[in-house]
Amino acid sequence: MAYVAVTGGREAIEQSLKLLKIFRESGEDIAISCIMENMGLLIDKIMSEAGFYSREYAALALKQCEGSVEEAVFLLRAYRSTLPRNYYSNVVDTSGMRLIRRISAAFKDIPGGQILGPTYDYSHRLLDFSLMDEEKKRETVGADAEESGGNESGEDIYCGRVTDLLREEGVMAEAEEDNTEPFDVTSNLLTFPAPRSARLQTFARSDAGFLGGVAYSSMRGYGAVHPTVSELRCGYLEICVPYVLDEEDEICIGEILVTEVEALVPSHTETDEEFEKMTLSGGYGLIFGRNENKAIAMSIADASLETKGDSPSQDEEFVLTHGDCLEMSGFISHLKLPHYVTFQSSLDRVRAKGGEE
Amino acid sequence: MIDAKHYNFAFLDEGSKREIRRSILKAVAIPGYQVPFGSRELPIGRGWGTGGIQITLSIIGKEDILKVIDQGNDDSVNAVNIKKLVGECTDVEVTTDSEEATIIQSRHRIPEIPMRNDQILVLQVPTPEPLRIVEPKESVTKQMHAEAEYSGMWLSLFEDLTQYGKISISSEYPVMVEDRYVMNPSPIPRYDNWKLNDSETLYLFGAGREKKIYAIPPHTKVVSMCFEDVPFRTEDFEGKHCRLCGATGVYLDELIDEATGEKVYECNDTGFCKKRRMRGKNSMQTENMQRGE
């Protein structure tokens, strides 16, 4: 239905919502559990950009918005605003990750071994027409998985980090333990220069496409970072909160699935001797879910901000303020709102003759 | 109502609302200064008025009466949408009468009827930083404000004069607040700038995406930036009047009459226009009754 200029707003919105319902509900209904089980990577992407870990609510959001990523992120972020913050979790040491996948591009072999785990990397991207009618096939796959219990031995896998080895050898700068309270980007305005905790949080929630573009530009030459992936690991982390009655004690509130990347770039430290010492420094990425490219991109973007230059990826304020899915889509879409007051004002300026004022 | 089982009164949790109110108090204490705040995500698009909505949600109580306008219009889709959200999560009374409202949330206009000191006008702000036109970096503009270093701003106005023979800024015309901070009055037309000066009412400005709150408390000195020999000009509607209520000296919308193809004008402030017409009708009725018709 037409709406004249901006009047008739209420009725127009009501009709629009009705139409939306028709678009959303046409065809077969899809269960939340079905979305959760079949669209795992999509759910991971949404949880990471929303900064909200709940597979169930992410699936609900997807169902509610016809599968639009930005709308689903939007729904989760808005819901997040209504929740009181009762706890901050304790610091998590990711070396305690229960692994499902772990690779290193830096070394042929690593202590604990390379664990390929679930990845599309070595699959052939051919449309598999047998999936058009998959039901029968699934039963047998399910049975296989049950027999092997996920991995061959059926035991949980934990491994030390590759970078620990490099630090022992002294080729990688020892990181000082930093126990300052992290900056919380969800309840403070970023100021520049931003603390690293703020950078990493911003990147972790950043739009995957934006972060990928930043990292890609840096690798291609607009910047200087072409790192080696020291380690990419994917697995489960236990999250604990302090126990109210005893500060020393903690309560585990659950597990989250994350992807972690440590990337290495050549660097140097100043010494008293004639030459500066060459070392390796790191970029870091940690993203909710199985989200490997975003985690690698994050590690590059992080490392890139440690370098100096005029490229966009080296400009902290530029990369930290333009990558939020909600903020970019919100501001772009607001152009659909009427702007006739300001446009009338612009017309007044365009029509006014110069020199007459 | 949005179901109370899942959602708090006025949507945000109490802790968040208190935090935002503290930022508002700081903004009132330092007129024209942009106070950073932990902007929350809302069910309405960022860039669609979420700064204003967060202020409204944080200050609104059960007794308040709310008016929401967008481009001067109570019935605009965005105004309706915001009113609907606030209404559903607070159940407060809404109105189109600016004199009846205790809180007015607005995008791009200040109502024509002067507001009182028991009312608050909440303005939605897309770009809080007035210096953004001369400096893209937040870290630099922050320092410029700290040092009251506004020569770049003056220079850009002067460059305008030399280039166009007039100042080309149409809306969101920068103002100097209490001779200290240069402030962006949100994209209100220049026509509304004078209403900010020495007003009776409290103006609160919220920029959700940019995470800033600022304020003009009552009786604050607000001056539109200009030169001694080049006075500040508002939009010119001389010789034009509203075709519905006949008003002159108000901000007008320019329309094309579909039947005649001519340019016609209507009050931009629809609440004001409606009120004038109602009053006109009533006084006519009284006159008619007196005449015994």
Chai-1 contact restraints between the chains, C-beta under 6 A:
chainA,res_idxA,chainB,res_idxB,connection_type,confidence,min_distance_angstrom,max_distance_angstrom,comment,restraint_id
A,V6,B,N73,contact,1.0,0.0,6.0,A-B,restraint_1
A,V6,B,S76,contact,1.0,0.0,6.0,A-B,restraint_2
A,T7,B,D75,contact,1.0,0.0,6.0,A-B,restraint_3
A,G9,B,D75,contact,1.0,0.0,6.0,A-B,restraint_4
A,G9,B,S76,contact,1.0,0.0,6.0,A-B,restraint_5
A,G9,B,V77,contact,1.0,0.0,6.0,A-B,restraint_6
A,G9,B,V80,contact,1.0,0.0,6.0,A-B,restraint_7
A,R10,B,V80,contact,1.0,0.0,6.0,A-B,restraint_8
A,I13,B,V77,contact,1.0,0.0,6.0,A-B,restraint_9
A,I13,B,V80,contact,1.0,0.0,6.0,A-B,restraint_10
A,R77,B,E41,contact,1.0,0.0,6.0,A-B,restraint_11
A,A78,B,E41,contact,1.0,0.0,6.0,A-B,restraint_12
A,A78,B,L42,contact,1.0,0.0,6.0,A-B,restraint_13
A,A78,B,P43,contact,1.0,0.0,6.0,A-B,restraint_14
A,S81,B,L12,contact,1.0,0.0,6.0,A-B,restraint_15
A,S81,B,R40,contact,1.0,0.0,6.0,A-B,restraint_16
A,S81,B,E41,contact,1.0,0.0,6.0,A-B,restraint_17
A,T82,B,Y7,contact,1.0,0.0,6.0,A-B,restraint_18
A,T82,B,D13,contact,1.0,0.0,6.0,A-B,restraint_19
A,P84,B,D13,contact,1.0,0.0,6.0,A-B,restraint_20
A,P84,B,G15,contact,1.0,0.0,6.0,A-B,restraint_21
A,S187,B,G38,contact,1.0,0.0,6.0,A-B,restraint_22
A,N188,B,G38,contact,1.0,0.0,6.0,A-B,restraint_23
A,L189,B,P36,contact,1.0,0.0,6.0,A-B,restraint_24
A,L189,B,K211,contact,1.0,0.0,6.0,A-B,restraint_25
A,F192,B,S139,contact,1.0,0.0,6.0,A-B,restraint_26
A,E317,B,K137,contact,1.0,0.0,6.0,A-B,restraint_27
A,L326,B,R46,contact,1.0,0.0,6.0,A-B,restraint_28
A,E327,B,R46,contact,1.0,0.0,6.0,A-B,restraint_29
A,E327,B,R209,contact,1.0,0.0,6.0,A-B,restraint_30
A,G330,B,G45,contact,1.0,0.0,6.0,A-B,restraint_31
A,G330,B,R46,contact,1.0,0.0,6.0,A-B,restraint_32
A,G330,B,G47,contact,1.0,0.0,6.0,A-B,restraint_33
A,F331,B,G47,contact,1.0,0.0,6.0,A-B,restraint_34
A,F331,B,R209,contact,1.0,0.0,6.0,A-B,restraint_35
A,S333,B,G45,contact,1.0,0.0,6.0,A-B,restraint_36
A,H334,B,G47,contact,1.0,0.0,6.0,A-B,restraint_37
A,H334,B,W48,contact,1.0,0.0,6.0,A-B,restraint_38
A,L337,B,N78,contact,1.0,0.0,6.0,A-B,restraint_39
A,P338,B,Q71,contact,1.0,0.0,6.0,A-B,restraint_40
A,Y340,B,Q71,contact,1.0,0.0,6.0,A-B,restraint_41
A,V341,B,Q71,contact,1.0,0.0,6.0,A-B,restraint_42
A,V341,B,H108,contact,1.0,0.0,6.0,A-B,restraint_43
A,V341,B,P189,contact,1.0,0.0,6.0,A-B,restraint_44
A,T342,B,S171,contact,1.0,0.0,6.0,A-B,restraint_45
A,T342,B,P187,contact,1.0,0.0,6.0,A-B,restraint_46
A,S345,B,S170,contact,1.0,0.0,6.0,A-B,restraint_47
A,S345,B,S171,contact,1.0,0.0,6.0,A-B,restraint_48
A,S345,B,P189,contact,1.0,0.0,6.0,A-B,restraint_49
A,S345,B,E235,contact,1.0,0.0,6.0,A-B,restraint_50
A,S346,B,S170,contact,1.0,0.0,6.0,A-B,restraint_51
A,D348,B,E235,contact,1.0,0.0,6.0,A-B,restraint_52
A,R349,B,S168,contact,1.0,0.0,6.0,A-B,restraint_53
A,R349,B,S170,contact,1.0,0.0,6.0,A-B,restraint_54
A,A352,B,K166,contact,1.0,0.0,6.0,A-B,restraint_55
A,G354,B,Y164,contact,1.0,0.0,6.0,A-B,restraint_56
A,G354,B,G165,contact,1.0,0.0,6.0,A-B,restraint_57
A,G354,B,K166,contact,1.0,0.0,6.0,A-B,restraint_58
A,G355,B,G165,contact,1.0,0.0,6.0,A-B,restraint_59
A,E357,B,K166,contact,1.0,0.0,6.0,A-B,restraint_60
A,E357,B,R233,contact,1.0,0.0,6.0,A-B,restraint_61
